[in-house]
Amino acid sequence: MPLTVGTAGHIDHGKTTLVEALTGRNTDRLPQEHERGISIDLGYAPLELPDGTQLSVVDVPGHERFVRTMVAGATGIDLFLLVIDANEGARPQTHEHLAILRLLGIERGVVALTKRDLVDDETLELARAEAEELVPGAPVVAVSARSGAGLDDLRAAIAAVAEERSRVDAPTRLYVDRVFTLRGIGTVATGTLWSGSVGEGDELRAEPGGRAVRVRSVQVHDRPAARAEAGQRVAVALPGIERSELRRGDALVAPAAYPSSYRLDVELDELAEIPGRVQVHHGTASVLARVVRVGARFAQLRLAAPVVAARGDHVVLRAETTVGGGRVIDPAPPRHASAERMELVERGEIAATVHEPVRAESLRHLGELAGIEEADGWVFSRVWLDELREELERRLADADPLDPGIAPPSGAVVPLLGLERRGAKLYRPGAIAELGARAEAAAALEATLGLEPVKVEDATLARFLEEQGRLVRVGDGYAVSAAAYEQARATLVGTCESEGRIALARFRDLLGVGRKTAQLLLERFDADGLTRRIGDERVLRRRGTLSP
């Protein structure tokens, strides 16, 4: 299985020299690194073990000014190679680098005591005892990069530790640590492949920018590869994207696999008092953030720029020095300060955090959504659904008997409610409109109706009676009897068929009613599509007949 080993240790303790002795490659590639004799940026090299397995080595700078770069190189590694000068012993950056490794959850590795040829046996044993106390359980190997003594033992120790390491399967994720251009190839991005695999033709997303990219070719330690696997140092050629569009800290990920967020919920691991503002190191990114403490164990990190994280990732928090870290429990949380929610998410009880409907895609990053209701891409709790049903039942019970429907709730839950949808309303199955207590009012109203319009105060009752064919509404809040309306309609149609058209005054005289009544009836005929007004007269539309 491909794995990546990352160096750690104080400046001038011989990390780069040791890596060159192990791999045959000098990882200092910048001119100023050779001029100054110290590592400034990350370096990379392949390491072949005795059994033929090839590991990737990330060599990090040891100077305290480059701890940010060290963290960028350490994230994503599987094993550490802690380098300690046998003569000097552990120094400040030894301790800080080791703390960072622990904060990142990198617990397995090997300690190399360098420059063994420059110390006597007693000093070497003191250095070994210190190292064993500093990193309990880790193999400690004394080496000399100059003479080669101990290098085979160191390779064997690394191989033994590598056999015990496993990886969790997950979608493709590569954090970019270098971006450059090559003539004839274009933009190239490099990084450690955290998970998944990448090969020619793969479609990925460059996040957090949201840019779609296609992989033209892949190399692993300068050698073409059909497909790179998790744990390898990878270079990918990305046509169609400018070098300026990518930078260290960006992530190349499988589409829709990881959220991009300005917030992270984390379980804290404190080394010192954590101030209100810190530099958050995650992947190869370094982002300023405000720390919102939530109880004693948790915090929400509100970031100045978005990051791409996954549940279970580790972050390092730095101010003047490394003050702590955290394990990501929610990589894209809502803005909140609820200790209860964080406790539930930390335990994996995702369903318990959901009540009202939320988009399922907003929670996929937290894991499997078991024990939760889902409909058309929305998830919600059974309790919420039961509460909604109870609320709708109360509204239906209070609905007007003349129209026993209610407005439906928003969302996709309607099919789960056991109700009938008719047009824009929900009804109990088989529910019909009834007069109920309005029966007497309806009878009294009908008794007053004739050809002269009567004002009806109860608009719902008027609508119901009209649907029953017991009256016809005219004008704004008036009604006539159905029989009178049909009589007026027959008069109008007969006249228009014999004379071609009819004026308001003529229609008024034929019915023997006032001008207002005639006007209201004609306007209703227009609205019904029976007639069309031309100037002061009406003519029948083509489909106008005596039948209603």
N, C-alpha and C positions, 0 to 999 in steps of 0.2 A: 504494500500500500504506500503511495507517495506521501511523504511527510516533509515538513519544513522545520529546520533547526535555526534558532536565533541566538546570536551571541549576546552576552551581557557582561558588564564589568567596568571598572574604573579606567580612566584614560591612562595610556602607556603601560597597561598590564599585558599587552601583547595579543589582543584579539585578532587584529588583521594579520599579523605575522603568523599566528597559529592557523588561521583559516587558509592562508597561502600554503603552509606546510602540509595541511590535510588535503587540500584540493588541487594545489598547483596553480592557483589563480590568485593574483593580487586584486583585492576588491576595491582598492582606492583608485578610482577612475578619473577624478578631477585633478587638474594641474596644481591647484592650490593645496590639495591634500598631500601631494608629493613634495611640494615646496615646504610646507609647514611640518610635515611628518606626523600629522594626526588625521583621523577620519572625520569628515564633516557631514557627509551624506551616507545614505544606505548603500551597502555593497552586496553583491550576490555572487554565488558560486555553487556548482554542483559538487556533491560529496558522494563518492562511491564507497560502499561498505564492503567488508570481506566477502559477503555472500552474493555480491553483485547488485544489491539494492542501491538505487540512487536517491539520495536525499537532496533537498535544496537548502542552502545555507544563506541566511540573512545576517550580514555583519553590520552592527550598529555603532555609531560614534559613542565614545565614553565620556566626553567632556560635559560638564554640567550645563553649559550653554546649549547643548544639542539634545537635551532630554526629550524635547518634543519630537525630534527626528527618531530618537531611540524608540519611543512609544509607537510611532507610525510603523517602524520595522517589526516591533515585537507583537503587535496585534496580528492574529492570524497564524502565528507559528504554533507548532505542535509540541516541540521540545526546546529546552534551553541548553545552551552551553555557556555556563558561568565561568568566566576567566578571572583568576586571581593570581597576582604576582606572588610567587612563593616567598620572596624576600620582604615585600611590603605588607602582605596580608590584606584583609578586607579594608577598603577605603570608602569614603562617603558615597561615591557613585556605585560602588559594589552594593551597598545597602539599599540605595534608592532603586537601582535597577532590579534588585531582587524583590523589593516591595512591589514594584510595578508588575513584575512577572506574576506574583501571587494575586494581585488585584485583577489581572487579566485571566486568572484561572489556569495558568500554565504551571502545573505542579510537577511535571516529570522532566528530568534532564540530567546532565552530567556536569560536575565541577572539574575544571582543568587548572591544575597548579602549574603555571608557566615558569620558565627560566630556572628549572630545577638544577641545571648545570652551573648556576651561579651561587648556589647556597649549599651549606653543609647539611649533613643528615639531620642534625638536631633542629635546625631552622625549618627544614622541610617537614619534619614531623609535627612541629608546632603549627605550621601552616595547615597541615592536613587536619589536625585536631580542631582548629578554628573553623575550617570549611565544613567538617562533619557536624559541628555544632550549629553552624549557620544554616546549612541545608540538610536537615536530618533525612536519612534514607537515600540520598543521591550518591551515586558512585563518585569517588574522588580519585582522579588520575593525575599523577605528576608527569610533566612532559617538558621537553626542550625542543622548541621549534628549530633552533640552530643546529643541534646534533641529530635530531630525529628521535631521540630517546623517548619512549612512552607513547609515540603516535599510534602504533598498532594497538596498544592497550586502550587508547582513547577511542579509536574506531570501534573496537569490540564493545566497549561500554556503551557507546552511542547506539550500536546495533541492538544490544540487549534491551535498552530502554525503548527503542523504536518498536520492538516486537510487542510491547505491552500497550501500545497506543492504538486507539480506534477512532473512527470518525462517524458522526451522525449524518445520515443521508438527508440532503436538503437541496432545493433548487439552486441553480448557478448564482454565485456571488463572488465577485472579484473587486477588491478595493485598489484603486489606482495609486501607485506611488511615484511613477514617472510617466511623462508624456513627451514624445519627441517625434521628429519627422525624418524619414529616410527617402532619398531620391529614388523614384520609381515605385515606391511602396506607399508613401503618404504618412498619415498619422499612425503612430504606434503607441499603445498603452501597455504598461507592465504592472504586475502586482502578484501577490500570492492568491491563488484560487482557494477561497475559503470552503466552498462547497460546490457540488454539481460537477459539470464538465463543460468544456467549450471546444468547438471545432469549426472548421471552415464552413461558411454558409449560415451559421447560427445567427438568429435575430435576438438581440439583447436591447436593454434600455440603459442609457447613461443617466443615472440619477445622482442628485435630486433634480437635475434639469429636465428630465422627462424626454430626452432625445432618443429616438430609435436609431440603432446602429446595427450594421451587419459585419460579421467577422469574415475578412478575406482570407487570412491565413493565421496560423498559430505556431509559435516556437516555444520550446522548453529549454532554457539554458543555451540559446543560440542555435538550436537544432530544430529543423522543421518537424512538426508533429501533426498527425491526422486529428488527434483529439487529446487535450490536456485534462488531467483529472485533479480532483481536489487534493490540496497539499503540495502542489507543484508551483514553482515560479514560472510565470507565463508572460509571454509577450504576444499581443494580438494586434494585427493590422486592421485598421478601421477606415475603409474608404468613405469618402463623402462627408467627412467631419474634419473641421480645422483643429489644429493643435490648440488654439486659444479656447476652444469649446470644452476642453477637458482639463482637469488639474488634479493634483494630489488631493485625496479626500473623496473624490467622486467614486461611484460604484457602478460596475457593469453587472447587471442582474438579469435574470430571466423575467420576461414581461409579466407584470401583475403579481409577482411573487413576494415582493417586499414593499412595505409602505415607506413613504418619505414624510418626515414629520418634524415640526418645530418643538416637539415635546417628547420627553422620555420619562416613564415612571420607573424608578430604580429602587432596589433594596441596597442600602448603603453599607459600605465597609470603610470605617473611619480609621485613619492613622493619626490624625490630629484634628483640631477644631476646623470644621469646614465653613468657610466664609459664605456670605450671601451671593457672591459672584465668583465663578471659577472658570478655568479653561477645561472644557470637556474633550477628552481624547477618545475617539472611537474609530475603529478601522484605521484608515490613514488620515482621518480628518481631525482638526483641532478647532473647536468652536467655543466662543464665549457663551456663558449661560448664567441664568439666575437660578439659584437653588431655593426651592420652596419646600421646606421641611414638612413632613406629614407624619406626626408621631415620632417615636424614637428610632424606628427602623427604616422608614421610607422617605423619599423625596421625589418631587417632580422637577425635572430639569427643563427649564424654558429657554430654548436655544435662540441665538441670534441668527442662525442659518439652519436650514433643514439638514437632517442626516438620515441615512438609510440603515436601519437596524433591525434586529430580529429578537424575539423573546429568548432570553438566556445569554445574550451577548454581555460582554463586560466593558465597562468604561473606566477610565482613569481621570481623576479630578486633581487639577494642579492650580496652585496660586503662586506664591514665590517658590514653593517646592511641592512635592506630591503630598496631598493632604488626605487622599482616600480614593475610593472607587465605588463601583456599584455594579450590580447585576440587573440587566434590563428585564423587567417583568411585563411591561407593556411598551412596545416601540412606537405606538401612535395613539396615545390616550387622549380623551377629552381634557379640556382645561378644568381641573378639579383639585381638591385637597382633601379627599375622602380616604381616611385610613381603612375604613371598612372595605371599600372597593379594592384597594391595594392588597389587603389581606386575602380577599377572595381570588383575585387574579394571581397572586403569588402562589396560592394553593392549587391553581388550575381550575377553580370553580367558575368558569367563564359564564355559564348559564345564569349563575346567581347575580351577576352584574347587570343583567338585562331585565328590564320591566316593559316599558313602552317600546314600540317598534323602532328598530334601527336597521340600517342596511347591513346585510350579512357580510358583505365584502369589507365593512369597516372593522370586523372582528376576526376575520379569517387568520390574521397574523398572530392571534393569541392561541391558536390550536383548534382542535375539534370542537364543534358546537353541539355537544350532546345534551340531551335533556331540555331542549328548548323548541318552541314552536317556530315554524318557518312557512312563509307563503310568498311566492313570487319575488324572491330576493330580499324579503324582510324577515327579521327574527324578533320574537317577543316571548314573554313568559306566559305559561298557562294561566297563572293568576291574573295577569293583565287581560287575557282573553275572556276569562270568566267575569271579571269586573266589567268589561265592556258589554258582555251579554246582559248582565244585570242592569246596567245603565240603559241599554236599548229597550229592555223589557219595561222599565219604568216609563220611558218616553212613549212607548207604544200604548201602555195602559192609559196614559194621559192624552193620547192623540184624539183629535176630533172624530167622533163616530162617522161623520159625513165624509171624511178622508182619513182613514186610520193608518196612514203611512207617515214615515219620518225620514228626514235627511240621513243618508248613509254616512258612516265614518270614512275618513280618508284612508288611503292605503289599500292593501290587497287582501284584507281579512274578510271581506264580505262573504265569499263562498264558504267560510268556516262558521258562519253565524246561524245557519239554519233558517234564514228568512228569505222571502221572495223579493226580488228586485223588479219593480215595474216602473219603467222610465227613470225618473230621478229620485225615487223614494223606495224605502224598504217597508214590506208588509209582513204580517204573520201569514203563514201559508193558508191560502183559502179565504183570507179576510176580505169582507165586502163592506161597502159603505151602507150605513143605516141611519134613519132619522133619529131613533131613540127618543130622547126627551123633547126633540123638536117637532114631533109629529103634529101636535096641536097647532104650533106656529105655522107649519107648512099648510095645514088645512085652512087656517084662517087667511093666509096669504092667497091661496088659490081661489078662495071665495071672493076676493076683491078684484081679481084679474079680469080684464076684458081687452078691448082694443085700445083704451086709453092707458098709457104707461103709468105704472105705480112704482113709487120709490121703495126699494127693498134695502133695509139697513144691514141685514145679515147676508153678506156676499157669498159665504160658504154655502149657506142654505140655498141661495138662488142658483149657484153653480150645480149643486146636487140635483135640484128639481129640474133644471134644464137638461142635465144628462139623462134624467128619467123621462124626458119628453113632456114634462108637465107645465113648463113655461118657456118663454124665450126672453133672453136679456137684450135690452136695447139701451143705447146711450151709456151714461156713466151712473150705474146703480139703479136702473129702471128695468121693469119687466112688463110683458103683456102675456095674455094666455096663449097657449099653443094654437088653439082653434082660431083665435082672432088673427094671429100671425099668418096662418095658412089662408085665411080669407083675404087678408090684405095682399098676400103673395099672388093669389089667383087673380085678383083684380088687376094687379100690376102686369102680370104676364099676359093676360088676355088683351089688355089695352095695347101693350107694346107689340104684340103679334099682329093686331089689326091696324094700328096706326103707325108702327115703326119706332115710336119714342113717346116719352111721357115727361111732362114738366111737373114740378112740385105742386103748383097750384091745381093742375088737372087731377093729380093723384089725391090731393086734399079734398077736392070737391067730390070725387067718386066715393071716397070713404066716409065723407061727412064728418071729418075730424078737423082739429085745429092745425095750424101750420107747424107747430113744434112736434106734434105727434107724427105728422106725415114725414117731417125731416128725420126723426129718429128711426122710423121704419125704413126709409130709403137708405139711410146710412148703414143699417144692418144688412139690407139686400146687397149693397156694395161690398160690405165685409164678407158676406157669404159667397161672393163671386157670381151672384145672379145678374147684377146690372153693372154698367159702367157709366160714369158721369161724363157728359160732353157739354160744356158750358153750363146752362141751367136745366138741362134735360138729362134723362137716363135712357139708355138703350140696353136691350138684352145682350148679354154675352152669348157666344155661340152655343154654349151648353145650357142656356136658360130654358127651363121647361116648367110645366105645371107641377111636376112631382118634386118633393123636397129633396 
